[in-house]
Amino acid sequence: MLSTSVVLSFLLLFPRIDITTCGNGLMAAKAGTVTQISSSKIVIGEREYLVTPKEVKAEHCPFFPSKIAGRK
């Protein structure tokens, strides 16, 4: 009984870890194999997906430190 209590108390020493990142995640709608990637399209199996570039000025991510011009 004492050993069980010691083991469970030891496991409580490790904090829960939450990993967060900037941006959205992607989920697959159905299974497939990527057969070709270019700057204008991605081919998965026989289906082509057009890629439209998105202009994003990621000056600062709130989760990671960065240097911002003008700050002291």
N, C-alpha and C positions, 0 to 999 in steps of 0.2 A: 504494500500500500504506500509506503513511504517512497519507494523508487518511482512509482507512477506519478506521485505528486511532484517529485523533483524533476522528472522528465517533462511534464506538462508546464511547470514553472519555467524551465529552461527554454521551451519553445515560445513562451510569451516575451522573451527578451528581444526577438527579432520584429522590427516594425513592419507593418503592411506597406507595400510599395505600390504607388500609383504612377504609371508612366503616361505623361501627357505630351503631345506634340502640336505644333502649329499645323493647320490645314485639315482637310477632310480625308477620310479613309475611303477605300474602294472595296466593294463586295461584288463577287462574281454572280451573274444571273444564272449561268449554267456552266458545266464543265467544258473545257476546250484546251487546245495547245496553241501557244503563240507561234506562228510560222514566219512572220515578217514584221519588222519594226522600222519605220522611217520617220522623218520629221513631219510628214503630212498624213500618214495613215498607219494603222496597226491591223494586221491580219491575224485572225484567230480561226484556225480551221479553214473554211471556205468563205467566211464572212469578213468584210472589210469595215473598219471603223475609221472615219475621218477625224483627224486631230486638228482642233482649232486652237491656236496659241492664245494664251491669256496673259495680258500685261499686268504683272503684279509687282508693285514696288514694296517689297518686304523690308522696310527700314528697321523694324524692331519686332522681335518676337518676345512676348511677355514671359515666356518660360525659360529663356536662356539669356545670359548677360550679353550685352553688346555695347560697343562704343558709339555714341551718338554725337555728331558734330555740334559744337556750340555748348556742350555741357562741360562743366568743370568738376 
